[in-house]
Each structure stands twice: as structure tokens, then as C-alpha cells.
Amino acid sequence: GGALCGDGHFGTLGAAMLALFVLSTTENYPAIMYPSFVDAPWTALSVGYFVTYVLIVLFLLASTLVAVAFKVFMDKYTEDVLRRRVRERHAIMLAFDALDVNADGRIGIEEWLGFWRQ
């Protein structure tokens, strides 16, 4: 292979995409970068490319993905909390209506004691 084709990592578009994905996870990155340094006559350009790629992916893309995942989680969590609160309020209203046998909007001592006697 030619420059940046070391060890088959950048020989085809699919291999290059896979190599860049592996590089973005920072797992086994020496196996991706070092062959390119050896094969390329312009090592400084290769180093600049890989360092720039890793910095952009790790600090910008990864942060954005985490922020989006957190936003989706918080939206779903907020919906869930709201749904539970509405269900809880509905249950409390039903319980109050069951205790308010006189339907006067309050639970008097007679109604309360009548509830405990049952």
C-alpha cells in the first residue's frame, strides 16, 4: 500500500471508516496510527491528522453525543415524573371524594371517624 494505507487500515473506504471508528474509541489506536507513520513519507502530516481527528472526536463529538443522550434521558424522566404525579393526584382526589360523603368539599370529624369505624 501507499501512504496512509499501512497494514490495510486505509486501503478502502470501508476499512478507513472502520479504522477511524476504532481510533475514535481510543481502543487499539496504536495499531491504527503507527503503520501510517511508518509508511508515510510525511510523518508530521500523519501525526497532525491523527491528533486533530482524535481531539475533534473526543472533545467535540463525544461531548455532543453525551449531551444529546442526557437531554433525551431528562425529557423522558420528566415525562415519567409528570405522569406519576398526575396519577398520584388523581388517586388522592378519588380518595378525598370517597371520604367526603357529604360532598361539601371538606372532611369533617364525623366523616373521618365514620371511615375508621368501617
Secondary structure as UniProt FT lines:
FT   TURN            3..4
FT   HELIX           6..8
FT   HELIX           13..24
FT   TURN            25..26
FT   HELIX           29..39
FT   HELIX           43..55
FT   HELIX           56..61
FT   HELIX           62..99
FT   TURN            101..102
FT   HELIX           109..117
//
